[in-house]
């Protein structure tokens, strides 16, 4: 039967049948008439398959409404392969999108009940106010699909992606870690958390140029991963070393022969810091081992 006949019998638009054929979802035939015109047709049994396919799909607008997301975000999900439409603009410049309902439903999430009630935030708010960078929305979705982030809510309630509630602090920490892993700089306050030090101590380190900072497009002085790694490889605090030796910091300070590079009695800063290279000779001489620098993750 012709495409128009199949479309009418299946209860869909003829363009939908054409898009199914172009996307190779159903088989189509093409014959050339004596007049030179070309006519497409489908097997007369295909109308049932066409009807089932069309009934099992939603348009881009419908998917956006169901997921409570802007259409631009649904397009991102399609471009990244999270959603795989049967018909899209990639199939012969289709005017309509047909996305399987099952794939849309996979982006509905049930909540995870928690003992306490942390401050929560929904995905729509994050998209509107957190100024996500390119690719971060997709990373957020994949973190949800991979259970790296878990929605907060009732176990028996299925919530669309745009409306799910997330632990605000946990989500912000996840985003900061992801950006840091991609080479983004962090604020001095965030650097303090990674080093396991108080903020004022780290500001002292910056002032004394023991911890190198940069000025990028973000406000304030920023600290890179390379800078943190260099600092931890070069310096060790008296408190950290004393803890590893299971000794009181004050007694250890008096016993050490090497001089700290920074500290209360040297430059007015809040903590004593030593060069690891200065300590190495003394520690080697008395049989002790120099503690290895802690990674930011270990410190956290």
Secondary structure, 3 states (H helix, E strand, C coil): CEHHHHHHHHCCCHHHHHHHHHCCCCCCEEEECCCCCEEEECCCCHHHHHHHHHHCEECHHHHHHHHCCCHHHHHHHHHHCCCCCCECCCCCCCCCCEEEHHHHHCCEEECECCCCCCCEEEHHHHHHHCCCCCCHHHHHHHHHHCCCCCCECCCCCEEEHHHCEEEHHHHHHHHHHHHHHCCCCEEHHHHHHHHCCCHHHHHHHHHCCCCCCECCCCCCCEECHHHHHHHHHHEEEHHHHHHHHCCCHHHHHHHCCCCCCECCCCCCCCCCEEEHHHHHHHHHHCCCCCCCCCCHHHHC
